[in-house]
Amino acid sequence: MKTNTFNLALTIILVMFCACDHSILTGDWIDRANENGLTKSSNEPRSPDDPELFTKGIPTMWYNKYVKTTNTPEIMESQMVDGLSIKPGKSYDFPIQINAENYALIGNSNGNLLIKDKVNNTILWESQSTEYKNNAKYYLTFQYDGNLVIYRTYFNNSGNREAIWATMNLYLPSGDWNGSYPRLFEKAFYKFQKNGNLVLYWQTAEEKFMGVNKYQPIVHTGTAAGAMSPFLGCISRYTTNFPDCQQIFMKGIPKKWYDKYVVLANNPELTDSQMLDGTIIKPGKAYDFPMQINAGNYMLIGESNGNLCIKNKLNNKVLWESRSAQNGSQYSYKMIFQNDGNLVIYLINQYNMSDNSAIWSTENLYLPSANWNGNYPRLSESAFYKFQTNGNLALYWQTADIIHDAVNKYQPIVHTGTASGALSTYFGQIADNTNKFTNN
């Protein structure tokens, strides 16, 4: 990697500011600054006096959202907590561990980023981006567009990459900058501080812009002094309300599911010891029909005609069904719990493999990818169906009950209503724990 005078000067400044002797970095650092066009612009940067782009020397989008309305404290260099700085354009291959006294910023080989209290061995914050993919590897990068991103690549094809997690709320559209990103490589940096907090700072010129000190905190993980973060899955602002995170999660649960199936339905909260035994269906796993899953005196059956049903084995009575039976010997079927939140049954044409279509799904559970900037939540780690020994098929979301004291470890979302051999009152769909079972 070439080193010019400018980079050398930045390196000297970075060493002075971040007091890196307080941190230990284990893992590989790679310069991916020029990937996918996320480069420093060769054009002259627009002036920090430009009110369309900057307010008091800070990108206007960030200033209005994270400084002006939140009373975020202004910090001088002498007030900053020591730690390791992460500058735009730098990437860290997973697994990696950045230590800052009693805390560690850890990138696991499964794609999850977390902050851990090393003394108590507790997780204070995590990106909730765990995956279980063969041949996959991951890295973290702070991009010039303002986002901190975790990418998935593959050992046999490192050029094929996909973002599995990003800060999203920090994205600065290049169109606002005439195709050029702001001077993030000069002004912005994350610092994993020795108090356990991961903070995004913007370096300003306090001599010129009165009222804004040299380092302006923008967002953080909320883990200072070993505190449990109130907003898993994202990095948010300095305020008692966390609207950026609530657009995605509420108490660790996808907000759409929380609002519709936890608050309104008064679903019970369960601990591990309260859960019934049964077979777990995880996101991404497909079941070819015909198939049968047994649980106690009950069966979950995928029939050769595309219908899914629950039967009582003692009297062969159908308790619930998807009502998705089809005609045609040339078709086969499979069921899959997708990473977009839906349980889906697909028709497969044996004579035309491109003629595959969904014949049934739990549409009420769909989580639009637009809500996640094109990336779905980490259903692969937290969501699962369980066909229980009492005959009920239930969808659960696993939360961090230590962090979210109002939500226990397993939160029921929807079910088939067939517990204890009951005849479901809503055939054709999987609904919530209310008397109306509305799923529009």
N, C-alpha and C positions, 0 to 999 in steps of 0.2 A: 504494500500500500504506500503510495507516494506521500511524502511529508513536505509541505511547503512552509514558508515563513508564517503565513496566516494561521495554519493549523497548529504550528508550534506555539504561536502566541496564545491561541485558545487553550491549548493544553496547559500552559503555565498558569493562565488565569483560573482554569478549572481546578487545578491542584491547590491553588491558594484558597479558593472559595469553599471547596467541599470537604476539606480536612479528611482526606481519604484514609489517613493513617488510623482512623477510628473504626474502619470497616475492613472486612476481609471478603474478598470476592473469589468464589470457587466456580469455575466453569469457563467456557470459551466465549470471548468477545469477537464479534465479526462486524466489519463495516459493510452494511447493506444500504448505504445512503442512496445508491443509484438504482435500486430495484423499482421496477414498474413505474418509472417516471416520477418517483417521489424524490426529486432531486432539488438541490439548492438552485434557484433560478440564476441564469447568467445575466438576466436583465438587472438594471439598477433597481434597488428596492424603492417602493413608494415612501414618501416622507412620513415620519411619525407625526407630523403636523396635519396630515390629511385626515379630516374628521370622519370621512367615510370608512376609514380603515382603522384609525387609532383614536383612542381617547386617553389623554394624559400618558401617552407613550405605550399604551396597552392595546392589543387588538380590540376594537370596539365591541365585537360580539362577546368576547370574554369579559370586558369591563362591565357592560350592561348586565350580563347574566350572573357574574360571579363576584364582582367587586361593589358596584353601585348599590345593588339591592340587598346585599347580605351583610354589610358592615364587616367585611373581612379585614382583619387587622393588617396594618402595614408594618413591615419588618425591615430593620436595618441589618447590614451584614453582621454586626456584632451581636444581634439578637437571634440569629439563625442557629438552629440545632445542628451539630455536626452530623455527617453521614456521607454516603456515597451518592454522587450526582450521576444521573442518566441523561445524556444530551441527545438531541435529535440526530437521527442517522445511525445511532449505535444499536446493535442487536446482541442478544444473549441467547445462545443455544441452551435448550433444556436437556438434561437436568442441570440446574444451577442453584447456588445458594449464596446470597449476599448477607453477611452478618453485620449487625450494628449493635454492639454490646449485648443486651439480653434478648434481642429480637433477630429474626431471620426472614428475609424475602426469598421465597423458594419457588422455583419453576420446576415442576415435576415432569417426569418423562411421559406422563399421560396428558399433558397439555394444560394442567391446572396451575395457576399462580396463586400463592397464598402468603400471608404474613403470620408467623408463629411466635408465640412467647416461648423462648427456649427454657426458661426456668420452670414454668408450669406445664410446658408441652401442650399448650392450647392454641387452636387456630383462631386468630382475631379477625381475619378478613380473607376472602378468597374470590377469585374471578368466576368460579362455578363453571369452568370450561373443561372439566375432565372428559376425556374420550377413551374408548377402548377400540383402537384400530390397529390392525396388523401392519407392520412395516412403516408406521408413521413416526415422525419426529417433529419437534416443535421449537419455535423460538419467539422471543419477545423483542419488539422494536418500537422506538418512539419516532414516529414519522414526521416529515416536514409539513404535513397537512394538519397537525395538531393532535392526532390520535395516537394513543398507546395501544398496540395491537399484538395479539398472539396469532401466529401463523402455523398451519400444519403443512409439512412437506413429507416426502417419502424417501426412504433410503435408496431406493432404486430409481427415483425420478425427482431429484431435488428441485427441478425447474417447475414442477407442478405444485402450486401452493394455494391455500385457501385460508382466509381469516376466520378463526373460530370464536374470537372475542375481541372487542374493541371498546374504547371509552365512549365512542359515538357522540356524546353530548359536547365534545370538544372539537369536533371536526370544523375546520375553516375552509369553506368551498373555494376552490382556486378561482372560480369565476369572479369572486369578490375582489380579487387581486390582479385582475387582467391577466389571468393565467399563471401568475407567479404567487407562490406562497409567501407569507410574511417571513421576516428574518428570524424564524424560530431557532435556527442553528446558532444565532448570536445571543438571543434573549431568553429562551425558554429552557427549563430543565426540571426533571424530577429529582427529588432528593429522598432517599430512604434514610430516615434520621435515626439516631441512636435512641430516641424515645419510642420507636416502633411505628411511627407514622410515615406514610408515603405521600409526599406533597409535590404538586406541580407549582413551580414559581415562574414569574416573569420578571426579568431584571429591567428596571426602569432607570431613567436619569433624574434623580430627585432634585438635582440642582435646577433643572429646566421646568419640570412639571411639579409645581408646588402641591403639596397634599398627598403625593404618592412617593413612598420611600423606595429605597434601592431594590428591595425584593418584595414583590407582591404575591402572596399566596393566592392561587386560583381555585384549586380543588384538592381534596385529600381523601384518604381511606378511612379516616375517623378512628385511628388506632393509637393515638398519642397516649403515652404513659400506660400502655398495655390495655387500653379500653377495647371492649368488644365492639366491632363496627356495627352500626345500625343499618348499613346498606350493602349487603353482600351482592356480588355480581357486577358492581360498578364503582366508580370513583366520583364523589359528589362534592357539593359546595359546602362552605362554612355557614351553616344555618341549621335551625332546629327542624325545619321541614326539608325533606329530600325529594323534591318533585322529579328530578332527573332519574332517580332510581325507581320512584314509584310508578313511572311510566312503564317500567319493565317488571319490577318485583314489588311486592308488598309483604313485609315480614318474611322474606325469603321465598315467596310463592309467586309465580307469574300473576301479574295484577289482574288480568282478565279472569283467571280462575279464582283468585282470591275474592274479588268483588262479587262474582256471580255464584260461586259455589261454597264459599266459606262464610262470608258475612251474611248474605241473604238467606242461606240455607241452614245456618246454625249447625253445620257439620261438626260432629264430635272430634275432639283432638285425642289422638292415641299415642301411647308410648310403645316401645318395642315389645314390652311384656304383655300388652293388651291385644296385640295383633293375632289373628287366627292363622293357623298353618294353611299352607296351600302352595300352588304353583305360581311362580312369578313370571310375568311376560314383560321383558325390557324393551325399550325403544330400539328399533333397527332389526329386531329378530322377526323372521318370517316363518309362517307355518303353512305348509302345503296341505291342501284338502285332498282326500279325507284325512281327518286327524281326530284324536280323542284325548282329552286331559281329564284324569280322574282326581277327585278330591272328596274323600269320605263317601257318602252315599249319592254323590252327584257327579255329572259328567258335563264337560264343555266340549261340544262336538262340532267340528267343521265338516259338513256333509259334501258329498261329491257333486251336488247341484249348486254349491255356492252359499248355502244357508248355514248360519251359525246359530247354535241353540244350546240351552242348558236343560238337562233332563235329570229327573229323580230316578236313580237306578232301581229303587225298590218297587216303584209302580210304573216306570217308563213314561211318566207324565212330563210334557214339555212345560217348563216354568217360564222360559223367555226365549225369544228368537229374533234374529235380525230381519227376517222376512225378505231375504235377498236371493231366494231360489231362482235359478235360471234353467232354460231349456237349451239343449244342444250338446251332442256327444263330443264335438270337437273342442269343447272348452274344459279347462281346468281352472282351479282357483287357489288363491293363497291369501292369508291374513297377515298384516304387518302393523305394528305400532310404530308410526312414523315420528321422526324428530320434529315435525311441525305440530305435534300434539294429538293428531287424529289416529284412531284405530280404523283401519281400512281393509276391505275385502276386494281383491282384484280378480277380474276375469282374464284368463290367458287363452288366446286362440292358438291351438297346437299347429295349425296350418299357416298361420301368419303371426309370427312372434311379435311384430310391431303393433298388432291389434290387441292391445291390453288396455283395459279401462276399469275404473273403480265402479263397483256396483253397489257398494254400501260404505258409509263412513259415519263417524261420530262428529258431524260437522260443528256441533256446538262447542267443541274443544279446540278448534283450529286456532293457532296463534299466528297471525299474519307476519310473514318475514319482514314486511316493511316496518313493523314496530321494533325490529331488531337491526335495522340498517342492513337487511339481507341475511342476517345471521340468526338462526333459531336459538332459543335458550338451551341450556345444557340438560335437556331431557334425559340424555343418555346416562346421567349420573343420578338425577333426583326423582324422576317419575317412573312408575311401574304399575302394571295391572297385577292383581292377585286373584286367581280363582281359588276361593277359600273352601275349607272343609264344611262350611255351613251352606254351601251352594251359591254364594253371592260372588259375582265378578265385580271387583271394585278397583278404581283408579286411585292411587296414592301419590302424594308428593312428599319426599323426604326433606325435612328442613333441619337447620342447626338449632335445636331447641335450647342449647346453652346461650346462644346469641339472642335468639328471638324468644323471650320468655313467655310470650303470649301464644305461641304456637308450639305444640309438642313435636316429637320427632317424626311422626307420620300423620299427615293430614289427608283424610278422605276427601276426594273431589266429587266423583260420580260413581254410580253403581247400577246394577241391573235390577235391584229390588227383589232378589230371590233368596235372601237370608232365611235360614231355617226351613227351606223348602217352600217358601211363599210363592204364589203365582204372581208374576210381575204385572203391574198395572200400566206399563208403558212398553209394550212390544215394539220392536223396530228401532229402538234407540236406547242409549245409556244415559241416565239422568241424574239429578241431584237428590239430596236428602230433604225434599220438601213434599208437601201434600199435593202440590199442583204439577210438579215434574214438567215445567215448561222449559223448552230448549230451543226457542226460536233464535 
